[in-house]
Amino acid sequence: MQKFIVGISLLLGAATSNVQAQDIKFSDFIKQYNEIELPVEDVSKLHTNKTIEAVAWNRLLFDNQAERAKFYGTNDTLYRLTTYGRIPEEPFDYETWRKENGEVIWYDVLFNIKAHPIGRIDYPGGYIGLLNKVVGFEMTYYDLFIFDKEGDLLSGVNLSEKKYKKNGEPEAGIEATYLKSKITDEGNIIWHQERYNVHTNRVYKLMPDGYFKIVEEKTEGEFDY
């Protein structure tokens, strides 16, 4: 599922901010992240009021990178992580409705997708893990990305996905949790996904080359769409 597919044309705006973001240095960018104390029993319980500028996010994960994040499957094949994307750099509007005196009233609402720098994990070999939270239109996500010291993106794992009861209203509560994770003392990811009646458990471990590998995997249930 591709995330953040909302108004591609919005990404063409904010020209002034884009020019400023061209000079963002990785060493400066990571100063936004405080060190995470391990272990973490539930990644989705981690919060911060700080936000990442959308332009800086897009530069870091896309414009400044030669390739997308990757990870090793159980068969030692290196796969591209496709389930993350650019963030619109300006708020977008959508149409919704409410009832007044028994009548349906349609109106426009602005929504701004926000990214939050949750924290940093320093891995052996000089690799840097940046944990981010994205409050999207339909869901809130947590993702962990691995960089080398120069800021080159190597690997990534989606850690948490929670769907809102009502699109565009995170405060309305959570309808479903599709993905949850915890992080061990060693920085390994204990990963659990429940989707379409299929339960999948994995353990991700960072390899010496800076890429996560699925070192354990177990799937139960039958696909029910």
DAJOZI-V500803 format. One record per pair of residues at least 4 apart in sequence whose ideal C-beta (glycine too) atoms are under 6 Angstrom apart, sorted by sequence separation. I is the first residue (numbers start at 1). J is the second residue. D is the distance in whole Angstrom. If there is no record, write none. Layout:
# DAJOZI-V500803
i=I j=J d=D
i=I j=J d=D
This chain:
# DAJOZI-V500803
i=52 j=56 d=6
i=58 j=62 d=5
i=59 j=63 d=5
i=72 j=76 d=6
i=73 j=77 d=5
i=88 j=92 d=6
i=123 j=127 d=4
i=147 j=151 d=6
i=148 j=152 d=5
i=184 j=188 d=4
i=207 j=211 d=5
i=24 j=29 d=6
i=52 j=57 d=5
i=59 j=64 d=5
i=99 j=104 d=6
i=100 j=105 d=5
i=135 j=140 d=5
i=194 j=199 d=5
i=72 j=78 d=6
i=73 j=79 d=6
i=123 j=129 d=6
i=147 j=153 d=6
i=164 j=170 d=6
i=166 j=172 d=4
i=206 j=212 d=6
i=207 j=213 d=5
i=97 j=104 d=5
i=98 j=105 d=5
i=134 j=141 d=5
i=165 j=172 d=5
i=193 j=200 d=5
i=70 j=78 d=5
i=71 j=79 d=6
i=121 j=129 d=4
i=146 j=154 d=5
i=164 j=172 d=6
i=165 j=173 d=5
i=181 j=189 d=6
i=182 j=190 d=5
i=204 j=212 d=4
i=205 j=213 d=6
i=97 j=106 d=5
i=133 j=142 d=5
i=146 j=155 d=4
i=192 j=201 d=5
i=70 j=80 d=6
i=120 j=130 d=6
i=165 j=175 d=4
i=181 j=191 d=5
i=204 j=214 d=6
i=205 j=215 d=5
i=95 j=106 d=6
i=132 j=143 d=5
i=145 j=156 d=4
i=191 j=202 d=4
i=68 j=80 d=5
i=69 j=81 d=4
i=119 j=131 d=5
i=162 j=174 d=5
i=163 j=175 d=5
i=180 j=192 d=5
i=202 j=214 d=5
i=203 j=215 d=5
i=95 j=108 d=6
i=96 j=109 d=6
i=118 j=131 d=4
i=131 j=144 d=5
i=144 j=157 d=5
i=163 j=176 d=5
i=203 j=216 d=4
i=179 j=193 d=5
i=93 j=108 d=5
i=118 j=133 d=5
i=129 j=144 d=5
i=130 j=145 d=5
i=143 j=158 d=5
i=144 j=159 d=6
i=162 j=177 d=5
i=188 j=203 d=6
i=189 j=204 d=4
i=202 j=217 d=5
i=93 j=110 d=5
i=115 j=132 d=6
i=116 j=133 d=4
i=129 j=146 d=5
i=142 j=159 d=4
i=161 j=178 d=4
i=178 j=195 d=5
i=188 j=205 d=5
i=201 j=218 d=5
i=142 j=160 d=4
i=161 j=179 d=4
i=91 j=110 d=5
i=115 j=134 d=5
i=127 j=146 d=5
i=128 j=147 d=5
i=160 j=179 d=6
i=200 j=219 d=5
i=141 j=161 d=6
i=160 j=180 d=6
i=91 j=112 d=4
i=114 j=135 d=5
i=199 j=220 d=5
i=139 j=161 d=6
i=140 j=162 d=5
i=159 j=181 d=4
i=199 j=221 d=5
i=113 j=136 d=5
i=126 j=149 d=5
i=139 j=162 d=6
i=198 j=221 d=4
i=139 j=163 d=5
i=197 j=221 d=5
i=88 j=113 d=6
i=198 j=223 d=6
i=87 j=113 d=5
i=111 j=137 d=6
i=196 j=223 d=5
i=197 j=224 d=4
i=58 j=86 d=5
i=87 j=115 d=6
i=196 j=224 d=5
i=138 j=167 d=5
i=196 j=225 d=5
i=57 j=87 d=5
i=137 j=167 d=6
i=137 j=168 d=6
i=24 j=56 d=5
i=157 j=189 d=5
i=54 j=87 d=4
i=21 j=55 d=4
i=55 j=89 d=6
i=21 j=56 d=5
i=24 j=59 d=6
i=54 j=89 d=4
i=135 j=170 d=6
i=18 j=55 d=6
i=17 j=55 d=4
i=21 j=59 d=5
i=157 j=204 d=5
i=157 j=212 d=5
i=154 j=210 d=4
i=155 j=211 d=4
i=111 j=168 d=5
i=154 j=211 d=6
i=155 j=212 d=5
i=57 j=115 d=5
i=84 j=143 d=6
i=51 j=114 d=5
i=52 j=115 d=4
i=123 j=187 d=6
i=146 j=210 d=6
i=51 j=116 d=6
i=52 j=117 d=5
i=121 j=187 d=6
i=50 j=117 d=6
i=48 j=116 d=5
i=48 j=118 d=6
i=46 j=118 d=5
i=11 j=86 d=6
i=14 j=89 d=4
i=81 j=156 d=5
i=83 j=158 d=5
i=13 j=89 d=6
i=14 j=90 d=6
i=69 j=145 d=6
i=13 j=90 d=5
i=10 j=88 d=4
i=10 j=90 d=6
i=3 j=84 d=6
i=4 j=85 d=4
i=7 j=88 d=6
i=3 j=85 d=5
i=6 j=88 d=6
i=10 j=92 d=6
i=2 j=85 d=6
i=4 j=87 d=6
i=36 j=119 d=4
i=123 j=206 d=5
i=127 j=210 d=5
i=33 j=117 d=5
i=69 j=153 d=5
i=71 j=155 d=5
i=7 j=92 d=5
i=32 j=117 d=4
i=34 j=119 d=5
i=35 j=120 d=6
i=36 j=121 d=5
i=70 j=155 d=6
i=6 j=92 d=6
i=33 j=119 d=6
i=69 j=155 d=5
i=33 j=120 d=4
i=69 j=156 d=3
i=65 j=153 d=5
i=33 j=130 d=6
i=43 j=142 d=5
i=43 j=159 d=5
i=44 j=160 d=4
i=43 j=160 d=5
i=26 j=151 d=3
i=6 j=137 d=6
i=43 j=181 d=5
i=72 j=211 d=6
i=71 j=211 d=6
i=74 j=214 d=5
i=41 j=182 d=5
i=70 j=211 d=6
i=71 j=212 d=4
i=72 j=213 d=4
i=73 j=214 d=6
i=40 j=182 d=6
i=40 j=183 d=4
i=74 j=217 d=5
i=39 j=183 d=6
i=38 j=183 d=6
i=39 j=184 d=5
i=39 j=185 d=5
i=38 j=185 d=5
